[in-house]
Amino acid sequence: MASALVKRISAVTLVGFVALGPVLLFAGGATAAYKYKSTPYQTTRKNAGTPNSDVVKKDANGVVISYGNTAIMYNAPSSSLIQLGQALFLQNCASCHGNEATGVPANGTGGAYPNLVGLGPATIDFWIESGRMPAANPRTIEATRRVPRLSHGQALAVSAWVDSLSPSYPSIPTPNLGIANVSDGAALFALNCAACHTIEGDGDALANGTFAPSLRHIPAVQVAEAIRTGPANMPRFTGNLSDYQVNDIVKYVTTEIQHPNNPGGFGLGGLGPVAEGFVGLALGVGVLALVGFWVGERH
């Protein structure tokens, strides 16, 4: 009897190990990845969105005008746009951010709106080109994506003027999607982005009226800008993701998320097994009911 009990316990232990082994392995990997993800903001790591890159180009005055590598090149807006940018800023942005972009509006109430000085061209360009700024309602909890009020060239001009007040980084990225790895991008997206944007990239509600926006119909440049600058509630992934990893994520977002293949048939909006279950139940039960009704009528 004791021998049988030992055998039974051994069998249960073996089944439990087989069942929980992958879970424990995944948990261990997730913990290691989380520690890596929580690396503090770094500006010294090579190829992480700053001029500490494989390629650095400077003008005659020694000012960095572009930097990067084969994955992403970062380009500063031309200094010839500064004067136009100041005029556009005064017309469209100064009422909230102040004439010097320090966040002090015309009525003198300091700190009411963000200070833009020292944020880098990519941050300014992202907010303008995504249509979030100039804000439709400056008092809203979180600005939503809209059709941009300013053109691409005007956004670059405003970015050039704001950056001239205190030159900083990152500059505006240009991903090289031709060398990106979609498979690696999918894994990196699942680890770093899916918790908020969902695995399908459809976005989701967060806390206190904020949300993670959908990633549909977003250009590659803005995806890279968001990763590097961390708009709104999003973390700034600089230091823990290399340019090559960012390039992979951008490739995955702009291909698999924005243009899914759906090899299994209808995508059903990418809502996953819940939607598929409802459709299967409705069609399956509906067809069976019709067949039953037809058979019943014949007999």
N, C-alpha and C positions, 0 to 999 in steps of 0.2 A: 504493500500500500504506500509506504514511504517512497519507494522507488518510482511508483506511478506519479506521485505528487511532484517529485523532483523533475520528472520528465515533462509534466504539464507546465510547471513554472518555467523550465528551460524553453519550452516551445513558445510560451507567451512572451518571454523576454526576447527571443529571436524575432518574433513577428513585430514586436514593438520597436526593436532596433531597425529592422528593415523599413518599417513605416515612417519612423521619426528621423532616421538617418539623414535623408535629403533635407528635411526641415532644419535640423540642427546645423547641417553643413551650410545651408543658405543663410541661416541666422548668423553664423560665424563670419561668412563672407560679407554680409550686410554690415556687421559691426566694424569690420576692418575698413570697408568702404566709407562708412560714416566718419570714422576717425580721419580718413584721408580728406573727406569732403569738408570737414570742419577746420581745415588748415586756415590760419588767419590770412587776412588780406595781405598779399605780397606784391611788391613792385620790383623785386630783385630777381625773381625767378625768370629764367630765359624763356622767350616766346610765350609770354602770358599776357599780352595786350599792351605792353609798355615798350619803350625804345631799347630795352635790353633784349634785342632780337638778333636774328642772323643777319638781317639787312637793315642798315640805318643810313638814310640820306639826309644831308644838311644843305642849306643854301649858303650863299657867300658869306653871310654873317654868322654862320655856325648854328643857325636855328634848325631844329629837326623838322623836316617837311614830310617825310614818310619813313616807315619802318615796318618790319614784319618778316615774313618767310614765305616758303612755297605754299603754305596753307592759307594764310591771311596776310594781306598788306593793309596797313593803316595809313591814311593820307590826311594831312591837315588841310583845311580849306585855304584857298589862296588868299594871301594878304591883300591882294587887289580888291577883295570883296568887303573889306573892313568898313569903309565909308558907307557903302550901301547898307551893310548890315546894321550899322548904328541907326540910320534913318528908319529902317524897317522895325527895329527894336523899339524905338521911341513911339512909333505909330501903333504897334500891336502888342507890346509886352510891358512897357514902362508903367502903365497904370497899376499894375500889380507888383512887378518886380523892381520898380524904381528906375530912375534914369541911369543909374550906374550898375544895374542888375544885382544889387545887394539885398533885395527883398524888402526894401523900405518903400512903400507906395507913396503917392503924392501927398497924402494927408499926414505923413510923418510917423505913422504907427509902425515901429520897427518889428521885424520878425513875423509879420502877418503872412507873408508869402516867402517861398524859398529863395535863398541866396544862390545865384547861378555862377558866381565867380569861382573859377578853379575847378569846375566840374568836367571840363574837357569837351571837345567838339562833338563827340559821339553822343553824349547825353543830350545836348541841345538839339542836335539833328534828329534824334529819335523822337523826342516829344513833339517837335514841329511836324515832321514828315508823317507821323502816325495820326495827325489831326487832333491830338489831345491838347495841344497848345497852338494858338491862344485858346484858353478854356471857354467853353460855351457857358459854364456856370462856375466862376472861381470858388464858390463855397461848397461845391459838391465834394463828397467824401473821397471819391476816386474818379479821375477823368476817364472817359470812355473813348474808344477809337472812333474817329470820324473822318470824313473826307477832308484832307488838309486844306487850310485856308491859304497857305503860302505855297509857292511852287518849290521844286527841288532846288533851283538856283537861289531862291530867296532864303530857304532854310540853311543852305551852306553859307550865305552871306551873314545871317544872324549868328550862326555858329562861329564864323571867323571873327566877328566883332567881340562877342562874349569871351572867346578864348584869348583875344588880344589883351584883355584886362589882366589876366593872370594865366599865361600859357600852361596847359596841363594835358593829361591823357585820360582815357584813350582817344586817339584820333578816329576818323571814320573808317570802319573796316570794309574791305572788299574780299569776301571769301572766295577761295578757289575750289569750287565744288567738283571740278573734274578729277581731283585726286582724293576726294573724301571717301570714307568707308561707311556705307549705310548700316552695315551690321553693327559696327562699333558705335555708330551714332544711336542706334536703337537701344543698345545696352546702357549707354551714358544717359540717354533721355529717361529711360525707366528709373534709373538711380537718382538723377538730380532734378528732374522736371515733372514727372508724371504725378507725384504726390499732390501737386496743386493744379496742374493743367489737365490732369487725367491722362491715362495711357493712350487715349485716342486724340488728345490735343484739343478737346472741345471746351476746356476751361471749366471752372467750378467756383461756387461761392466759398468765401473764406469767413473771417470774423468781422463783426462791427460794420457791416455794410460794404465790405471790400470783396474783391473777387479776383480770381486768376483768369485773364481773358482767353478767349479761343485763339488758337494758332492758325486758323484758316486764313488764306488769302493775305499772308504777310510776306513781304519780300525778304530775300536772304539777308540783305544788309541790315534790316531792322531786327531780324532774329539774332544776328551776331551782336548788334548794338545792345539789345536787351540783356543778353547773357553777360556782356562785359560791363554794363553800367548799372544793372539792377534797378529798373524803374519801379516807383511806388513800393509795394510790399515785397518785391522780388529780391532775393539775395544777389549780390554782385559777385559773379564767378570769375574772379581774377586771382590767380595764384594757385587755385586748386584744379583748374582746367587749362591745359595748354591750348595754343592756337590750333593745333592739329585735332584735338578733341572737340573744340568748339566748331571747327569746320565740319567734323563728322556729324555733330548734332544738327547743325544747320541743314546739311544735306538730307538727313532723315526727316526733319520737319517739312522741308520744302518738296519732298518727293513722297515718302510713304504716308505721312499724315495728311498732306494737302491733296495728294492724288493717289488714294489707296487703290490697290489692284482688286481686292475682294475676290480671290480665287475660288472661294466656296460658293459664290453666287451673289445674291443681293447684299449690299452692305448694311441696309436698314439703319442708315444714319450713324453707323459705328457705335451703337449703344451697347453692343455686347450680348452676352447670352440671355439676359433678361428679355430684351426685345425679341431675340430669336425664339425664346421659349413661348412668348405670347403669340407670335405669328404662327409658330408650329402648332400650338394648342388650338388657335382659332381655325386654322386651315384643316388640321387633322380631325378635330372633333366635328367641324362643320361638314367636311366631306363624308365622314362616317355617318353623321346624322342624315345627310341627304341620301346616302346609299341605303341606310336603314329605312328611311321613309319610302324610297322607291321600291325596295323589296317588299315592304309591308303593303303598299298599294297593289302590287302584282299578286299578292296572295290574300 
